[in-house]
Amino acid sequence: MAHSFKTKSGKSAFGVFSEPQTAGDYLYDKKAKTTFCLANKCIPSRKVNSEGNLLLLNRANRLKYYACQNFFNKANLNVNLISKLDLTDVPVIADFSGNVVPTTITQSAIPYLEYNIDPNGILFGNTICGVNNYVSFMVYNSSYQTTNPRHINNL
């Protein structure tokens, strides 16, 4: 008996990685910068007379104000392949004896009796509303560079 319903591809849950910037995108970005930005400072001009120029203005604004950010969907299931957690200055684990951060972990100790995970509630929250706070610490993880990618020991 044939199924009368369509199967879903899973793209909405897993997400799709964007390809690296093509030559056309590079030239379009360069055109947006030269059209709407001054030579030394990028202060976008506000004059547009067509939809194409409006799209260029939007791209120039995005390139100016969000140049260092990498946009990726943190809700996709495959986000751990391109991101990492930046937990600099975030207390992850503390010792119950005096809330000492950072603390050394001894293997002979019972972890949940001697250590407090996320003592300030920054990562997982102290209430049910802050369960996924750790997502705000996700940053883009650039791909690794290797001199000889054909050899397994270089990974």
LINMO-V206802 format. One record per helix or strand of 2 or more residues. SS is the DSSP state (alpha for helix, beta for strand). FROM is the first residue (numbers start at 0). LEN is the number of residues. If there is no record, write none. Layout:
ss & from & len
SS & FROM & LEN
SS & FROM & LEN
This chain:
ss & from & len
alpha & 10 & 4
alpha & 22 & 14
alpha & 50 & 15
alpha & 78 & 3
beta & 82 & 3
beta & 92 & 3
alpha & 110 & 4
beta & 114 & 3
alpha & 127 & 3
alpha & 132 & 5
beta & 137 & 3
alpha & 151 & 3
